[in-house]
Amino acid sequence: MNALAEILETIAHAPIEKRAITNHNVLNEAYCYGKPSSFSRGMRIDIGEVTILLISGTASIDENGQSVHIGDFRAQMRRTLANITGLLASEGCTWHDIVRTTCYLRDIERDYEAFNEERTAFFKEQGLDPLPASTGIQAILCRPELLIEIEAIAMFRNKRDSGKE
């Protein structure tokens, strides 16, 4: 095998750098729940100069792992967005870095109008242009009192927080 082929073989099998992300100021870890769950709040993947954040499904959960704003869709939506904002901030990025969201609503027929109003107002407040790609899905969520859950993908060049220039 020639030198170039060996280098390419090494690169092809090199592990991708990844680590869990969290922000205990806004929500706790799923493994700390009364009934522990096995997932990270998010995963940071560094590929060269590009970082990808995979934000797990996030809902109206507080820093103690408790569901908050039970029965109030709009308040749950705002808390969910605040939780995602906190996770993004823990990695030095913002909603401007979000490229995709998947939004799970317990009752899409009942809550879609409120969901869209809250999302539109939030995105406008953030000054997002373009808007992230998104999918809305009706789903049974992990806790019966939760009305909304959102997962997100962010991408950015990691020079700004890696200290490299």
C-alpha positions in Angstrom: 0.0 0.0 0.0 1.4 3.4 -0.9 1.8 6.3 1.6 -1.3 8.2 0.3 -3.5 5.0 0.5 -2.2 4.4 4.1 -3.1 8.0 5.1 -6.6 7.7 3.6 -7.1 4.4 5.3 -6.1 5.9 8.7 -8.4 8.9 8.1 -11.3 6.7 7.1 -11.1 4.8 10.4 -10.2 7.6 12.7 -12.8 8.3 15.4 -14.8 11.5 15.1 -14.3 13.7 18.1 -17.6 13.9 20.1 -18.7 14.8 23.6 -22.0 15.3 25.5 -23.2 18.8 26.1 -25.3 20.1 28.9 -26.3 23.2 30.8 -27.3 22.5 34.4 -28.5 26.1 34.8 -31.6 25.4 32.7 -32.2 21.6 32.9 -30.8 18.5 34.5 -29.5 15.3 33.0 -31.9 12.7 31.9 -30.0 10.1 34.0 -30.9 12.2 37.1 -34.6 11.7 36.6 -36.6 9.9 39.3 -36.9 7.2 36.6 -33.5 7.6 34.9 -33.3 7.8 31.2 -30.2 6.9 29.2 -29.4 9.8 26.8 -27.3 13.0 26.6 -29.0 16.4 26.4 -27.0 16.9 23.3 -23.9 15.7 21.4 -21.1 17.9 20.0 -19.3 16.5 17.0 -16.2 18.3 15.7 -15.3 17.5 12.1 -12.3 19.6 11.1 -13.3 23.2 11.4 -17.0 22.4 11.5 -19.0 21.6 14.7 -22.4 20.0 14.7 -24.6 20.0 17.7 -27.3 17.4 18.0 -29.8 18.6 20.6 -31.9 15.8 22.0 -35.7 16.2 22.3 -36.1 19.0 24.8 -39.2 19.9 26.6 -40.6 22.1 29.4 -38.3 20.5 32.1 -36.6 22.5 34.8 -33.1 22.3 36.3 -34.4 19.7 38.8 -35.9 17.4 36.1 -39.5 18.4 36.9 -42.1 19.2 34.2 -43.1 22.8 34.4 -46.1 24.8 33.1 -48.4 21.8 33.1 -51.5 22.4 31.0 -50.1 25.7 29.5 -49.0 25.0 25.9 -47.5 28.5 25.3 -45.5 28.5 28.5 -44.2 25.0 27.8 -43.2 26.1 24.3 -41.3 29.1 25.7 -39.6 27.0 28.4 -38.6 24.5 25.7 -37.1 27.2 23.5 -35.3 28.7 26.6 -33.9 25.2 27.4 -32.5 24.8 23.8 -31.2 28.4 24.0 -29.3 27.4 27.2 -27.9 24.3 25.6 -26.7 26.3 22.6 -25.2 29.0 24.8 -23.2 26.3 26.7 -21.4 25.6 23.4 -20.9 29.3 22.4 -23.6 29.4 19.7 -27.1 30.7 19.2 -30.3 30.0 17.3 -28.5 31.6 14.2 -26.5 28.3 14.1 -29.6 26.1 14.0 -30.2 24.5 10.7 -33.0 22.1 11.5 -35.7 21.4 14.1 -38.1 18.6 14.6 -41.1 19.6 16.7 -43.3 17.0 18.4 -46.8 18.2 19.5 -49.0 16.0 21.7 -52.1 17.3 19.9 -51.2 19.0 16.6 -54.8 19.9 15.7 -55.4 21.7 19.0 -52.0 23.3 19.5 -50.5 24.0 16.1 -51.8 27.6 15.8 -50.4 28.5 19.3 -47.1 26.6 18.4 -46.7 28.5 15.1 -47.5 31.9 16.8 -44.9 31.2 19.5 -42.3 29.9 17.1 -42.8 32.8 14.7 -42.5 35.4 17.5 -39.4 33.7 18.9 -37.7 33.4 15.5 -38.5 37.1 14.8 -37.1 38.1 18.2 -33.9 36.2 17.4 -33.7 37.8 14.0 -33.4 34.5 12.1 -33.1 34.7 8.3 -33.1 32.2 6.9 -35.4 30.2 9.1 -34.3 26.6 10.0 -35.7 23.7 8.1 -38.3 22.1 10.3 -40.8 19.3 10.6 -43.9 19.2 12.9 -45.2 15.8 14.1 -48.0 14.7 16.4 -46.6 12.3 18.9 -47.1 10.7 22.3 -44.4 12.3 24.4 -42.3 10.6 27.2 -44.4 12.3 30.0 -48.2 12.6 29.7 -48.1 16.3 31.0 -45.7 17.4 28.2 -47.4 19.1 25.2 -44.3 20.0 23.1 -40.8 18.6 22.6 -38.2 19.9 20.1 -35.0 18.5 18.9 -32.5 20.6 16.9 -29.3 20.5 14.8 -26.9 23.4 14.8 -23.8 23.8 12.7 -21.0 26.3 12.9 -17.3 26.8 12.2 -15.5 26.0 15.5 -12.7 28.5 15.1 -14.6 31.0 17.3 -14.5 28.9 20.4 -11.5 26.6 19.9 -8.9 29.4 20.3 -7.5 28.6 16.9 -7.1 31.4 14.3 
